[in-house]
Amino acid sequence: MEVVRFTPEEIDEAIEGMDGLQEIIVPLLRKINLEGMAEQDILQFKKHIMMAKHALIAMGEYMEGRLIEYC
C-alpha cells in the first residue's frame, strides 16, 4: 500500500478532475461502445466516479477539521 500526503488544495483539484474525467469518459464510452458495453455498464462507471469524488470530498472535510484542531 502506498501512503501519500495531500493538501486540502490538492484534494479540491482532484475533485474538479473527477468532474472533468466523467464529462470526457462517459460520452467517449457511449460513442465507441467498447465491446458492446451496455448503458448499464456505463452508468455503473459513472457511479464509481461519483463515489470516488464524494470520498475525496469527505477526506477533504476530515482534513480541514483535523487542521483546525492543530491550529
Secondary structure by P-SEA (a helix, b strand, c coil): cbbbbbcaaaaaaaaaaaaaaaaccaaaaaaaccccccaaaaaaaaaaaaaaaaaaaaaaaaaaaaaaaac
